[in-house]
Amino acid sequence: MEIDNLKQERYYKAQKRVKEIKGFYVHLTIYCLVMPVIIFINLKYVPHFHWFWFSVFGWGMGLFFHWLGIFGFRLIGFGKNWEERKIKEFMNDNN
């Protein structure tokens, strides 16, 4: 019974992770589709002032932080596993 619960919990965690990754890729795809449109509109109607850079960098920073939340902390070693390892480490230090 406990093994089934463990498998189900692992399945839900994996399912949540897949949804997070999918959300990031949707965000990236929309960024890649919308930015050329914004750049075109800017250069077509107001070519003397390149305001599209505000969108590129603003939205780009949002995209970067989304990536950091999904992949980045794990790549640099600060994912959920890091939290669990540190908790165990502190618990062992107290004993």
Secondary structure, DSSP 8 states (H G I E B T S, - for coil): -HHHHHHHHHHHHHHHHHHHHHHHHHHHHHHHHHHHHHHHHHHHH-TTS-THHHHHHHHHHHHHHHHIIIIIHHHTT-SHHHHHHHHHHHHHHH-
